[in-house]
Amino acid sequence: MPSTLPKITDGQKRQYREEGYFVLERAIPQEYLQNLRDECQGFIDKIHAQMDEKKTDVLGISHRNKRYFIGNRNKESAKLREFLFSDLMAEICRATLGENAFLFNEQYVVKAAEVGMKFAWHQDSGYVGHDHRPYLSCWCALDDMTEENGTVYILPYSRAGVRRRIDHIKEEGTNDLVGYHGDDPGEPVIVPAGSIAVFSSVCFHRSGTNTTKNMRRVYLAQYSAEPIMTKDGSRHWALAEPILKDGKKVNH
């Protein structure tokens, strides 16, 4: 796999600290991008099989033929693990989290053609549900992103008025957790496939509906500076696989 790394500027690092996010355009090498796309449909097929078995069209916040959240399947895919523990992702972690980083969570987020549902304003930390050190979300665009196909909208810290986790409320009908109720529309991330929106887990974001004739696919890779534990401290909340230790990439 290619090892060409994007240049993460001091300005982008400062924007992450001060506003909670930055964007890297065309950062994912074509080989990685194709691998992520290739794995996506197979996992959607598995979700459909689970829905069929349970005789339902809704599993958590996944809705058949509308949107899918397919998480933590990397142990089933060498291609996913190759990307998650790549030099590219290590460099992004180093620029945002520091010398130590752990894979915390990973998932596909897919909006189906023409009926792909919106996703409400939230912080990723809102889904953890208790206070913890904010983690990193790398929102990897597998398709060209537009407002028409339901791209992500990011609310900078300075406009949200908050840079810490707040309690969220479950939205009836979607099971979304909602944490921002203002009227700021946020900044749309309009980028070509292979781009990465890099944001903190306490940075508010939402996404629109997909009104186009094609699926809108995203792969979300999330990393933490330390293992994130459950509220009672008894176990890891999700994953805790090291990618950086003392600034050096950990081999897998």
C-alpha positions in Angstrom: 0.0 0.0 0.0 1.2 3.6 -0.7 2.7 5.5 2.2 2.4 9.1 0.8 1.2 11.2 3.7 -0.9 14.4 3.5 0.7 17.5 4.9 -1.2 18.5 8.0 -0.3 22.2 8.5 0.1 24.1 11.7 -3.0 26.1 10.8 -5.0 22.9 10.6 -3.7 21.7 13.9 -4.6 25.1 15.4 -8.1 25.0 13.9 -8.6 21.5 15.4 -7.7 22.9 18.9 -9.7 26.1 18.5 -12.7 25.1 16.4 -12.8 21.3 16.7 -12.1 20.2 13.2 -10.3 20.5 9.9 -10.6 18.9 6.4 -8.0 17.0 4.4 -9.0 16.8 0.7 -8.0 13.8 -1.4 -6.0 12.3 1.5 -6.9 8.6 1.0 -4.8 6.8 -1.6 -6.8 5.2 -4.4 -6.0 1.7 -3.3 -7.3 2.2 0.2 -10.3 4.0 -1.1 -11.2 1.1 -3.4 -10.7 -1.4 -0.6 -13.1 0.5 1.7 -15.7 0.7 -1.0 -15.4 -3.0 -1.9 -16.0 -4.1 1.7 -19.0 -1.9 2.2 -21.7 -3.8 0.3 -20.8 -7.1 1.9 -21.4 -5.7 5.3 -24.8 -4.2 4.2 -25.8 -7.7 3.0 -25.0 -9.0 6.5 -27.1 -6.3 8.2 -30.0 -7.3 5.9 -29.6 -10.9 7.0 -29.8 -9.8 10.7 -32.9 -7.8 10.0 -34.5 -10.7 8.2 -33.7 -13.0 11.1 -35.3 -10.6 13.5 -38.2 -9.8 11.1 -37.5 -6.1 11.4 -36.4 -3.2 9.2 -34.7 -1.3 12.0 -31.7 -2.3 14.0 -30.7 0.4 16.4 -30.1 3.5 14.2 -29.9 1.5 11.0 -33.0 1.5 8.8 -33.3 -0.9 5.9 -32.8 0.8 2.5 -32.5 4.2 4.1 -29.4 4.4 6.2 -26.9 2.0 7.8 -24.4 2.3 10.7 -22.2 -0.8 10.5 -19.7 -0.9 13.3 -16.6 -2.6 14.4 -16.2 -5.2 11.7 -12.5 -4.8 11.3 -11.7 -8.2 12.8 -13.6 -9.6 9.8 -11.6 -7.7 7.2 -7.9 -7.5 6.7 -8.5 -4.6 4.3 -10.2 -2.5 7.0 -7.4 -3.2 9.5 -4.8 -2.2 6.9 -6.4 1.2 6.6 -7.2 1.7 10.2 -3.6 1.1 11.3 -1.9 2.7 8.3 0.7 5.4 8.3 -2.0 7.8 7.1 -4.2 7.3 10.1 -1.2 7.3 12.5 -0.1 10.7 11.1 -3.6 12.2 11.7 -3.7 10.8 15.2 -0.2 12.2 15.9 -1.3 15.7 14.7 -4.5 15.7 16.9 -4.2 13.4 19.8 -0.5 13.4 20.5 2.1 10.7 21.1 -0.3 7.9 22.1 -3.4 6.8 20.4 -5.8 3.8 20.3 -8.4 2.7 17.8 -11.6 3.3 19.6 -14.4 2.6 17.1 -15.0 2.2 13.4 -18.1 2.0 11.3 -19.6 2.5 7.9 -22.3 5.2 7.6 -24.3 4.8 4.4 -27.3 6.7 3.1 -29.3 4.9 0.5 -30.2 6.5 -2.8 -33.1 8.9 -2.9 -34.4 8.0 0.6 -31.2 8.3 2.7 -32.3 9.7 6.1 -30.8 12.7 7.8 -28.8 12.4 11.0 -29.5 14.9 13.8 -27.1 17.3 15.5 -25.0 15.5 18.0 -21.5 15.1 19.5 -20.0 11.6 19.0 -19.3 11.8 22.8 -23.0 12.1 23.3 -23.3 8.4 22.4 -20.7 7.4 25.1 -23.0 9.1 27.6 -20.5 10.0 30.3 -17.6 12.3 30.7 -14.3 11.2 29.1 -11.3 12.7 27.4 -12.6 13.7 23.9 -11.5 11.4 21.1 -10.9 11.8 17.4 -13.3 11.1 14.5 -12.0 10.7 10.9 -15.0 11.0 8.6 -13.7 9.4 5.4 -15.7 10.2 2.2 -16.0 7.2 -0.1 -18.0 9.1 -2.6 -18.0 12.8 -3.7 -19.8 14.7 -1.0 -22.5 17.3 -1.7 -25.4 18.9 0.1 -27.7 16.9 -2.2 -26.4 13.5 -1.2 -26.4 14.3 2.5 -22.9 15.4 3.5 -21.9 16.2 7.0 -22.3 19.7 8.5 -19.9 20.8 11.2 -20.6 23.4 13.9 -17.3 25.1 15.0 -16.8 25.5 18.7 -17.1 29.2 18.5 -20.6 29.0 17.0 -21.8 26.1 19.1 -20.8 27.9 22.3 -19.6 24.7 23.9 -16.6 22.4 23.7 -17.4 19.8 26.2 -19.8 16.8 26.2 -23.4 17.6 27.0 -26.3 15.3 27.6 -28.3 14.3 24.5 -32.0 13.5 24.1 -33.3 10.6 22.0 -35.4 11.6 19.0 -38.6 9.6 18.6 -38.8 7.6 15.3 -35.1 7.6 14.5 -33.4 6.7 17.8 -31.0 9.6 17.1 -29.5 11.4 20.0 -29.8 15.1 19.7 -27.6 17.6 21.6 -27.9 20.9 19.7 -31.3 22.7 19.2 -30.2 26.0 17.7 -30.7 27.3 14.2 -27.1 27.5 13.0 -27.0 25.2 9.8 -23.3 24.5 10.3 -20.5 24.3 7.7 -21.2 21.7 4.9 -18.2 19.5 4.0 -18.3 19.5 0.2 -15.3 17.4 -0.9 -14.3 14.8 -3.4 -14.1 11.1 -2.6 -11.0 10.2 -0.6 -11.2 13.3 1.6 -11.3 13.2 5.4 -13.2 15.5 7.8 -11.2 15.4 11.0 -13.1 16.4 14.1 -13.3 16.1 17.9 -15.9 13.9 19.5 -17.2 17.0 21.2 -17.6 19.0 18.0 -21.3 19.1 17.0 -22.2 17.7 13.5 -25.2 16.5 11.5 -25.9 15.2 8.1 -28.7 15.8 5.5 -30.8 13.5 3.5 -29.6 11.8 0.3 -31.8 13.0 -2.6 -29.5 11.7 -5.4 -29.8 8.4 -7.3 -26.6 7.0 -5.8 -25.6 5.7 -2.3 -23.6 8.0 -0.2 -20.9 6.1 1.7 -18.7 7.2 4.5 -16.2 5.2 6.7 -15.8 6.6 10.2 -12.5 5.7 12.0 -12.3 6.9 15.6 -9.3 7.1 17.9 -8.6 8.0 21.5 -5.6 9.3 23.3 -6.2 6.8 26.1 -8.5 3.8 26.5 -12.1 5.0 27.1 -13.8 3.0 29.9 -17.4 2.4 30.8 -18.8 4.8 33.4 -18.1 2.3 36.3 -14.6 1.8 35.0 -15.0 -2.0 34.8 -14.2 -2.4 31.1 -13.4 -0.7 27.8 -16.4 1.2 26.4 -15.5 0.0 22.9 -12.1 -0.8 21.3 -8.7 0.1 22.7 -6.1 -1.1 20.2 -2.9 1.0 20.1 -1.8 2.7 16.9 0.7 5.1 18.4 3.0 4.5 21.4 5.4 7.3 22.5 5.0 8.8 19.0 5.8 5.7 17.1 3.4 3.6 15.0 2.5 0.2 16.5 2.8 -2.7 14.1 -0.2 -5.0 13.7 
